[in-house]
Amino acid sequence: MLTVDFDRLGIAPGQRAIDIGAGAGRHSFELYRRGVDVVAFDRSAEDMKAVADMFVAMELEGQVPEGTLARAEVGDALALPYEDSSFDIVLISEVLEHVPEDERAIAELVRVLKPGGVAAVTVPRWFPEKVCWALSDAYHEVEGGHVRIYKADELAGKLTSAGLKVSGTGFAHALHAPYWWLKCAVGVDNNDNPLTKAYHRMLVWDLMKGPWITRTAERLLDPVMGKSVVFYLEKPGISGAAQ
């Protein structure tokens, strides 16, 4: 389940990308499939071990173009262990809402992005997130949980102040918003509620089958209630993609 629309980034094989806060690796795997040399980067050593194993499996199964490189590394998004202008593409998806020093994390992603490079930043959208917070303290008051709710113009301001240009925006996962509202209403740790169980089955069916009815519904609903907002960005300067 991808939050970022990679076609909007204009990426090409042979470019170098970092997926900051890669988690289970969903965006890293897609970059790898598209022939991009990718670094999956996260603070969780356990997650990065699983992602590294999947990179190996993808190569063995012939899912990636020959010669494409991928690795998983553990570290801190506030102090990326890479030189300035190291990457053509930077992703940070559903991470900044967890980071108290979000402007520091943004400065780091800008630092490692090449002039002329592109980035995608996603966070929970204000309205769906506001509903979740109103329904449940447990949704966000957990260790490592969400520390803020972004308004789109607030985050856009932080990104542009750090040196990026917003080239476009998008929304994603409208069908997931009601699921989380239900979860928050009945208890985020309540896994036996019949409504949430039924809704979860529908989401799994949608993920596995991609039926036209749910794909069409989500496409129409995303601008209204998409759970995530996506910023597509550029770092002004001469493109380093061919370097």
Disulfide bonds with the S-S distance in Angstrom:
none
